[in-house]
């Protein structure tokens, strides 16, 4: 389910998948569109980034964000892509949201809230 540059990725919006970091910790990642104005902090100074994707006629590759406690987003990868989208006058940007909870924790939380979870996922985590 990798994003391929210069291809439309709208079919990936709303999809979730699991990745492991170098410490073998699982993260649940969600692909979605987020409002650019909701990105309130970054780890780098955005004004120093060049908008390298500004003249690209297709959607820029997704940026990587985490949700902060206030519901806004913290950008940790994709500063030039964000700057390019801003220069193009776009209101939304394609993003990977890295959830701080593990996929199992998110499934348990959804199950406890009465959401419909596929049986295969419940069986995988031995949830009844």
C-alpha positions as CSV (number, residue, x, y, z in Angstrom):
1,X,0.0,0.0,0.0
2,X,2.9,2.3,-0.7
3,X,2.3,5.7,-2.2
4,X,3.9,6.1,-5.7
5,X,5.0,9.6,-6.6
6,X,3.1,11.3,-9.4
7,X,0.1,8.9,-9.0
8,X,-3.3,9.7,-7.6
9,X,-3.5,8.4,-4.0
10,X,-7.1,9.2,-3.2
11,X,-8.0,5.5,-3.1
12,X,-5.7,5.2,0.0
13,X,-7.5,7.9,2.1
14,X,-8.9,6.4,5.3
15,X,-6.7,3.2,5.1
16,X,-4.9,2.0,8.2
17,X,-1.8,-0.1,8.4
18,X,0.8,-1.3,10.9
19,X,4.5,-0.5,10.7
20,X,7.4,-1.4,13.0
21,X,10.1,1.0,13.9
22,X,13.8,0.0,14.4
23,X,13.0,-0.9,18.0
24,X,10.3,-3.4,16.8
25,X,7.5,-1.2,18.2
26,X,4.3,-1.4,16.2
27,X,2.6,1.9,15.2
28,X,-0.8,2.2,13.6
29,X,-0.6,4.6,10.6
30,X,-3.6,6.2,9.0
31,X,-3.6,7.8,5.5
32,X,-5.8,10.8,5.2
33,X,-6.3,14.4,4.1
34,X,-5.8,17.0,6.8
35,X,-6.3,20.7,6.7
36,X,-3.0,22.5,6.4
37,X,-4.1,25.1,8.9
38,X,-4.3,22.3,11.5
39,X,-0.6,21.7,11.4
40,X,0.6,23.9,14.2
41,X,4.1,22.8,15.0
42,X,7.1,21.3,13.2
43,X,10.5,20.0,14.3
44,X,12.2,22.3,11.8
45,X,11.9,26.0,10.8
46,X,9.5,25.9,7.8
47,X,10.7,29.2,6.3
48,X,14.0,27.7,5.5
49,X,12.5,25.0,3.3
50,X,12.3,25.3,-0.5
51,X,8.9,24.3,-2.1
52,X,10.4,21.6,-4.3
53,X,7.0,20.1,-5.3
54,X,5.4,23.5,-6.1
55,X,5.3,23.0,-9.8
56,X,4.2,19.4,-9.6
57,X,0.8,19.0,-11.3
58,X,-0.1,16.0,-9.1
59,X,-0.7,15.4,-5.4
60,X,2.5,15.8,-3.3
61,X,3.6,12.7,-1.4
62,X,2.2,12.4,2.1
63,X,3.7,14.2,5.0
64,X,4.1,12.4,8.4
65,X,2.3,13.8,11.5
66,X,1.3,13.0,15.0
67,X,-1.9,14.2,16.7
68,X,-1.2,16.5,19.6
69,X,-3.4,16.6,22.8
70,X,-5.2,19.6,21.5
71,X,-6.3,17.8,18.3
72,X,-3.8,19.7,16.1
73,X,-1.0,18.0,14.2
74,X,2.7,18.0,14.7
75,X,4.7,17.6,11.5
76,X,7.9,15.5,11.8
77,X,8.6,14.6,8.2
78,X,7.7,16.4,5.0
79,X,8.5,20.1,5.5
80,X,9.3,20.8,1.9
81,X,6.1,19.0,0.8
82,X,4.1,21.1,3.2
83,X,5.8,24.3,2.0
84,X,5.0,23.2,-1.6
85,X,1.4,22.7,-0.9
86,X,1.1,26.0,0.8
87,X,2.8,27.7,-2.2
88,X,0.3,26.0,-4.5
89,X,-2.6,27.5,-2.4
90,X,-3.9,24.1,-1.3
91,X,-6.1,23.9,1.8
92,X,-5.5,20.2,2.5
93,X,-2.5,17.9,2.4
94,X,-2.2,14.1,2.2
95,X,-0.7,12.8,5.4
96,X,0.3,9.7,7.3
97,X,-0.9,10.0,10.9
98,X,1.3,8.0,13.3
99,X,-0.9,7.1,16.3
100,X,1.0,6.8,19.6
101,X,-1.1,3.8,20.6
102,X,-0.4,0.4,19.2
103,X,-2.7,-1.1,16.8
104,X,-3.9,-3.6,19.4
105,X,-4.7,-0.8,21.8
106,X,-6.7,1.0,19.1
107,X,-8.6,-2.2,18.3
108,X,-9.4,-2.8,22.0
109,X,-10.6,0.8,22.4
110,X,-12.8,0.6,19.3
111,X,-14.2,-2.8,20.4
112,X,-15.0,-1.4,23.9
113,X,-16.8,1.5,22.2
114,X,-19.0,-0.9,20.3
115,X,-17.5,-0.3,16.9
116,X,-17.7,-3.0,14.3
117,X,-14.3,-4.7,14.1
118,X,-13.7,-7.5,11.5
119,X,-13.6,-11.0,13.1
120,X,-10.1,-11.7,11.7
121,X,-8.6,-8.7,13.6
122,X,-10.4,-9.7,16.8
123,X,-9.2,-13.3,16.4
124,X,-5.6,-12.1,15.7
125,X,-5.5,-10.3,19.1
126,X,-7.6,-13.0,20.9
127,X,-10.4,-10.5,21.7
128,X,-13.9,-11.9,22.3
